[in-house]
Amino acid sequence: MKQALSSLGPFLRAHLRWVALAALAAGVLAVTISLPPIQSPRNAGTNTNSTGSGASADTPPADAASEFKTDFTKHGVPYSEILSGGPSKDGIPAIDAPKYVSVGEANDWIKPVEPVIAVQVGDDARAFPIQILIWHEIVNAEVGGTPLAVTFCPLCNTAIAYERALGAQVLDFGTTGRLRFSNLVMYDRQTESWWQQATGAAIVGSLTGAQLRARPASMISWADFKAAHPDGRVLSRDTGYGLAYGRNPYPGYDDIHSSPFLYQGPAIPGTLPAMARILVVLVGDQAVAYPFSVLAAKHVIDDSVGGEEMLVIWSPGTASPLDQERIAQGQDIGSAAAFSRVIDGQHLTFVYQNSRVTDRETGSVWDISGRATAGAFAGKSLTLLDGVNTFWFNWIAFRPDTRVYQA
């Protein structure tokens, strides 16, 4: 067995290790792992590749009917695009009854550079540490009285928060153990329909065609979150699972020269490297990708998308959760977020100078959370826009119409 594992690629070995740890923590005594062949994205076809599980365009994936009770005759994507990621249904355990601690309490175990998903509804600001989400992928939460699914797909570096209410029904989400274009496929426990994490669309089952509403969320450093929200609440490590919070089960995965893990999908445009980090800003039906490489050089971009005057900020000081074995030791990849440039009816323009982001109109100083920390607007905040922090290969597979910002 040891010899067999040594012959696997490093990310595949890490994935198997992660599957075993998650399964043990969830109380699973035995796990059957079905891994499809890995295909380079450079040679990927146009959604017609075999999944390695015998599924065809109209045949549900192996074991799906025995694990899920939903209408598999309804599906909005070919079943041949859906792969097994290794774990079975709920093998990656979502957090269904999250507990929270104060910023002071969390400060004992989160390092300043560690990334968190920051979500705010009204005056209720919450931080969801990636050191926890990397092991659970979904938190069925409530923020500001709004039921939310806070999600993170490690293979895609994709952090998105969705409203769990669909009409009058509130859904709870779990993991299917399946992937599509390397992206997490979730399911709701009410109808057991399958949902694409990257898009929030129901792709299999009775709710096929339904769409979840995304809520603005940003991936920023713990230091930046606690500076902006000293009274915020933080997802607790007390989850009921004995997982290695703080450790990264995919060391080295975000190497810009590597290939996506378990990717079988459309050919990836060479506009950017497959593993390039981007911030995608969504306005109406328009999507614009801002490469982190460009953002790190400029720090500030004033732009307009779909008639929305917006500001994109990049700030250093956030560790990659997918680099070193300890998340806090990951390379500094910074963080990025997009905001409306209009506040109190005034249209602002921004500049980066003397290591600060300021607006030309009042000289107010602004941070990565959109707060004015000094100047005429001190104490006020810009409106956070709908943005997705992700890898290029993941996003462009679902939204090939995305425009890439050119410096």
Stockholm file with secondary structure:
# STOCKHOLM 1.0

chainA/1-407         MKQALSSLGPFLRAHLRWVALAALAAGVLAVTISLPPIQSPRNAGTNTNSTGSGASADTPPADAASEFKTDFTKHGVPYSEILSGGPSKDGIPAIDAPKYVSVGEANDWIKPVEPVIAVQVGDDARAFPIQILIWHEIVNAEVGGTPLAVTFCPLCNTAIAYERALGAQVLDFGTTGRLRFSNLVMYDRQTESWWQQATGAAIVGSLTGAQLRARPASMISWADFKAAHPDGRVLSRDTGYGLAYGRNPYPGYDDIHSSPFLYQGPAIPGTLPAMARILVVLVGDQAVAYPFSVLAAKHVIDDSVGGEEMLVIWSPGTASPLDQERIAQGQDIGSAAAFSRVIDGQHLTFVYQNSRVTDRETGSVWDISGRATAGAFAGKSLTLLDGVNTFWFNWIAFRPDTRVYQA
#=GR chainA/1-407 SS CHHHHHTSCHHHHHHHHHHHHHHHHTTCSCCCCCCCCCCCGGGCCSSCCCCSSCCCTTSCCTTHHHHCCSCTTCBSSCGGGEEECSSCTTSSCCBSSCCEEEHHHHTTTSCTTCEEEEEEETTEEEEEEHHHHHHHCEEEEEETTEEEEEEEETTTTEEEEEECEETTEECCEEEEEEEETTEEEEEETTTCCEEETTTCBEEESTTTTCBCCEECEEEEEHHHHHHHCTTCEEECSCSSCCCCTTBCSSTTTTCTTSCCTTCCSSCCCTTSCTTCEEEEEEETTEEEEEEHHHHHHHSEEEEEETTEEEEEEEESCCBCTTSSSBGGGSCBCCEEEEEESEETTEECCEEEETTEEEETTTCCEECTTSBEEESTTTTCBCCBCCEEEEEHHHHHHHCTTCEECCC
#=GC SS_cons         CHHHHHTSCHHHHHHHHHHHHHHHHTTCSCCCCCCCCCCCGGGCCSSCCCCSSCCCTTSCCTTHHHHCCSCTTCBSSCGGGEEECSSCTTSSCCBSSCCEEEHHHHTTTSCTTCEEEEEEETTEEEEEEHHHHHHHCEEEEEETTEEEEEEEETTTTEEEEEECEETTEECCEEEEEEEETTEEEEEETTTCCEEETTTCBEEESTTTTCBCCEECEEEEEHHHHHHHCTTCEEECSCSSCCCCTTBCSSTTTTCTTSCCTTCCSSCCCTTSCTTCEEEEEEETTEEEEEEHHHHHHHSEEEEEETTEEEEEEEESCCBCTTSSSBGGGSCBCCEEEEEESEETTEECCEEEETTEEEETTTCCEECTTSBEEESTTTTCBCCBCCEEEEEHHHHHHHCTTCEECCC
//
